[in-house]
Amino acid sequence: MIAAHGGLGAAALVAGLGAALLPKRPGAHVWAGRLFSVGMLLSLVAISVPIVRRANVFMIGLGMVAWFAIIEGWRALRRFRGTLQTAPDLVDYLAVGLTAAAALWLAAFGMQGVLRSGNPLFLVCLAFSGLAAVLLTAAVKRWRRDVSRPEWLAVHIGHMSGALGAAVTAASVVNLEGLFGSMQWVLWVGPTLISTVLGQRAIRARGLT
C-alpha cells in the first residue's frame, strides 16, 4: 500500500505541476488535471490505513485538506460548466460533514499536544484544522446564495492550487525530513501557503474576483 501510494503520489504530483503550467484551455490541461485529481484521491486511499495504524496525525491532517480541496474543486468546475446543479447535494453534505468532524478532532489533538509537550510541531495540526475551517465556512456560505459562473471557476482554481500544495508538502516532508531541525514545520506549512498565494494571483489575473 505504501509503494502504491508513492507511485500514485509521484504521478499525481507531476500531473498537477503540468496542469498548473499548461495553458488553461481544453486539451492537455484538462487531462493533466484529471490525472492529478484521480492520482491524488487514489494515493490518499492507498495510504489511509498505514497512516492511521501509525497514528501519523500530521499526514492525516494534510490528507483531510487535500481530499476536501480536490472534491470541492472538481465539483466547482462541473458547476462552472453547467453539468452539475449549483444547489448542494448529498456529496456536498458528506464532504463538509466528514471534513468538519476530522478538523475538530485534529484541532483538539494539536491543542493537547502543544499543552502537554510544548512541541511547536503540533501547531501544524492547528494550522490544518484552521485551513479546513476556512474552506468549510466558504463552502457553506456558497450554499446560501446564487454563485456566478466566474466564481465557480475561481473556486476551482483556488482549491486545486491548494491540493497541489498538499502534494508538494507530502513530497517535501517525506524526502527532506530531518534536514530542517526545529524548523521542520516550514515543510508542512510553506508549500500550502505558497500554493494558496499563487492560486489567488491566478484568480485575480483572470479577473474572477
C-alpha positions in Angstrom: 0.0 0.0 0.0 2.9 2.4 0.8 4.5 1.5 -2.6 1.2 2.1 -4.4 0.8 5.4 -2.5 4.3 6.5 -3.5 3.8 5.7 -7.2 0.4 7.3 -7.4 1.5 10.3 -5.4 4.5 10.9 -7.7 2.4 10.6 -10.8 -0.2 13.0 -9.3 2.5 15.5 -8.4 3.9 15.5 -11.9 0.4 15.8 -13.4 -0.5 18.6 -11.0 2.6 20.6 -11.9 1.8 20.1 -15.5 -1.8 21.2 -15.1 -0.6 24.4 -13.3 2.0 25.2 -16.0 0.0 24.3 -19.1 -2.3 26.8 -20.9 -5.7 26.8 -19.3 -7.8 25.5 -22.2 -9.3 22.2 -23.3 -6.8 19.5 -24.0 -3.6 18.9 -22.2 -4.5 21.0 -19.1 -7.8 19.1 -18.7 -6.2 15.7 -18.9 -3.4 16.6 -16.6 -5.9 17.9 -14.1 -7.9 14.7 -14.3 -4.8 12.6 -13.8 -3.8 14.8 -10.8 -7.2 14.5 -9.1 -7.6 10.8 -9.6 -4.0 10.1 -8.7 -4.2 12.1 -5.5 -7.5 10.5 -4.4 -6.2 7.0 -5.1 -2.9 7.8 -3.3 -4.8 9.0 -0.3 -6.9 5.8 -0.2 -3.8 3.7 -0.5 -2.0 5.4 2.4 -5.1 5.8 4.7 -4.7 2.5 6.5 -0.9 2.9 7.1 -1.1 6.4 8.5 -4.0 5.5 10.8 -2.2 2.5 12.1 0.9 4.5 12.7 -1.1 7.4 14.1 0.6 9.8 11.8 -1.8 12.7 12.7 0.1 15.2 10.7 -0.4 13.3 7.5 -4.0 12.7 8.4 -4.5 16.5 8.6 -2.7 17.0 5.3 -4.8 14.3 3.6 -8.0 15.8 5.1 -7.4 19.2 3.5 -6.2 17.7 0.2 -9.2 15.4 0.0 -11.7 18.2 0.5 -9.9 20.6 -1.8 -10.0 18.1 -4.7 -13.6 17.1 -4.2 -14.8 20.7 -3.9 -12.5 21.9 -6.8 -13.7 19.2 -9.1 -17.4 19.8 -8.4 -16.9 23.6 -8.7 -15.6 23.0 -12.2 -18.6 20.9 -13.1 -20.8 23.7 -11.8 -18.9 26.2 -13.8 -19.6 24.1 -16.9 -23.2 23.6 -16.1 -23.0 19.8 -15.8 -23.9 19.8 -12.0 -26.6 21.6 -10.2 -25.5 24.5 -8.1 -27.6 23.6 -5.1 -25.8 21.3 -2.6 -26.5 17.6 -2.7 -25.6 14.5 -0.7 -22.0 14.5 -1.8 -21.6 18.1 -0.6 -23.1 17.4 2.7 -21.0 14.3 3.3 -17.8 16.1 2.2 -18.4 19.0 4.5 -19.6 16.9 7.4 -16.8 14.4 7.4 -14.1 17.1 6.9 -15.6 19.2 9.8 -15.5 16.2 12.1 -11.9 15.5 11.1 -10.9 19.1 11.6 -12.4 19.3 15.1 -10.6 16.1 16.1 -7.3 17.4 14.6 -7.7 20.8 16.4 -8.2 19.0 19.7 -5.3 16.7 19.2 -3.0 19.6 18.2 -4.0 21.7 21.2 -3.5 18.8 23.6 0.0 18.2 22.1 1.0 21.8 22.5 -0.2 22.0 26.1 1.4 18.7 27.1 4.7 18.8 25.3 5.2 22.3 24.2 6.4 21.0 20.8 5.7 23.7 18.2 5.2 21.0 15.5 1.8 20.3 17.0 0.8 23.7 15.8 0.8 22.2 12.3 -2.4 20.3 13.4 -4.0 23.6 14.4 -2.9 25.2 11.1 -4.5 22.4 9.0 -7.7 22.4 11.1 -7.9 26.2 10.7 -7.4 26.0 6.9 -10.1 23.3 6.8 -12.4 25.7 8.8 -11.9 28.5 6.3 -12.6 26.2 3.3 -15.7 24.7 5.0 -17.1 28.1 6.0 -16.7 29.4 2.4 -18.4 26.2 1.1 -21.4 26.6 3.4 -21.8 30.3 2.6 -21.9 29.4 -1.1 -24.9 27.1 -0.4 -26.9 30.1 0.8 -26.6 32.3 -2.3 -26.6 32.3 -6.0 -23.0 31.8 -7.1 -22.0 33.1 -10.6 -20.1 31.0 -13.1 -16.9 33.1 -12.8 -16.9 32.5 -9.1 -17.2 28.7 -9.5 -14.1 28.9 -11.8 -12.3 30.9 -9.1 -13.3 28.2 -6.5 -11.9 25.5 -8.8 -8.6 27.3 -9.3 -8.2 28.1 -5.6 -9.0 24.6 -4.4 -6.9 22.7 -7.0 -4.0 25.0 -6.2 -4.3 24.1 -2.5 -4.5 20.4 -3.4 -1.3 20.8 -5.4 0.3 22.5 -2.4 -0.7 19.5 -0.3 1.0 17.1 -2.8 4.2 19.2 -2.7 4.1 19.3 1.1 3.8 15.5 1.3 6.7 15.0 -1.1 8.9 17.6 0.8 8.2 16.1 4.2 9.0 12.5 3.1 12.1 13.4 1.2 13.5 16.2 3.3 12.6 15.0 6.8 15.2 15.8 9.4 17.1 18.3 7.4 15.5 21.4 8.9 15.7 20.5 12.6 13.4 22.7 14.8 12.2 24.4 11.6 10.6 21.2 10.3 7.2 22.9 10.5 8.2 25.0 7.5 8.0 21.9 5.3 4.4 21.4 6.5 3.1 24.9 6.1 5.3 26.5 3.5 4.1 24.8 0.3 0.4 25.2 1.2 0.9 28.9 1.9 2.8 29.4 -1.4 0.3 27.5 -3.5 -2.6 29.5 -1.9 -0.9 32.8 -2.8 -0.2 31.6 -6.4 -3.8 30.4 -6.7 -5.1 33.7 -5.6 -2.9 35.5 -8.1 -4.1 33.3 -10.9 -7.7 34.1 -9.9 -7.0 37.9 -9.9 -5.1 37.6 -13.2 -8.3 36.2 -14.8 -10.5 39.0 -13.3 -12.5 36.4 -11.3 -12.6 38.5 -8.1 
